Amino acid sequence: MQHEICKEGEYGIFRDNGEQIKLIALDLDRTTLDSNGRLSDRTKNAVEAAVKKGVHVVIATGRAITSLPEDVHKIDGLRYIVTANGANVEDMSVGESIYSNCIDPVALEKSLELLARYDFMYEIFIKGQPYVDKKTYEKLPEMNLSDRQKKYILSTRKPVDGLFEFARGHNELVENINLIFEDQESRSMMREAISKLENVTWTSSFDHNLEIGGATTSKAEAIRVICGRHGISEENIMACGDSPNDLEMLKAAGFPVAMGNAKDELKAIAKYITSSNDEDGVAEVIEKFVL
C-alpha cells in the first residue's frame, strides 16, 4: 500500500465496525508538540475534547517526568503520562508512579563498562530526573549541538560529579541512558556496540542520540499496563508517533498513525498518515476519527 495523507472517509470503517477508539497514545516531541516545542491551541482543544468524551489520552514520551513542558501540565483531564520510553507511568490524578520498568543492575553495569571506553555525552535518568556528568555539563557551550538542544539540556539536567558512580549508587532506579552525539559516524559506531549488549533494549528519538532501556522497556508495554487497568484491548488504541522509539507503540495499536514528518519505518506500518506536527497533525486525526 502506498501511504499518503489519506482522504476524508478512507478509514471511516474503523469506527463503523465497532472498533471504537478508547485510548489515544501520543508521542510528545515532533508529534503532539510543534517544532518549537509548543502545544498549539487546536491540538490542546482536540485532546481535551477527546478526554471529555471519555477517551483516555496518554502522553508517551522519551522525556523524564521532570522534563515535561508546562504546556503538557495545562492539558485539562490528562491522567496518564508514560516517560523515559516506557520505564515509568505516572498517574497524575494521584500524583504518583503506578508502573516502573528499569534497567536490571547487572545489565546496567555491563552498559556502564562499555560506555566508559568512549568519551561521549551521557545522560542517565534516575527516578524521573536526568543527570549528566558535571565536566560534560560545563563544556556543553562548546559542543556541536543546536542552541535549542543546549538550552534544553542546561534547563532540565542536573550535573553530578562522577556520573557512572552516581548511577551505580542508584542501580535499581535507572530508567534510561541517553547518549548524545555530535556526528553520525560516532553514533553509527556506538549503535553497533550497544546492539551487542544483553538484557537491554535500545532505540532513538532524535537523529543525534541513542537510548538504552531495560530488557522489556517500551512505550508499548507501558500502554498495555494502562489498558489493563481499564479493560481496554489493543484494537481500541490509536497511537501517534514519528520516531523509532514510537515504533513498538504503533505496532501494538489497532489504529497506528504516523505523522507527516515521521520516519519511513513508521509510515510503513501506519493505517493513517496525518499532517506534520507543525500542521496540527494530532488534532487532525483526533477530529477525524474520535470527535
Secondary structure, DSSP 4 states (H G I P E B T S, - for coil): ----BPPTTTTTHHHHTT----EEEE-IIIIIS-TTS---HHHHHHHHHHHHTT-EEEEE-SS-GGG--HHHHTSTT--EEEEGGGTEEEETTTTEEEEE-PPPHHHHHHHHHHHTTS--EEEEEETTEEEEEHHHHHTGGGSSS-HHHHHHHHHHPEEESSHHHHHHTTTTSEEEEEEE-SSHHHHHHHHHHHTT-SSEEEE-SSTTEEEEEETT--HHHHHHHHHHHHT--GGGEEEEE-SGGGHHHHHHSSEEEE-TTS-HHHHTT-SEE---GGGTHHHHHHHHHT-
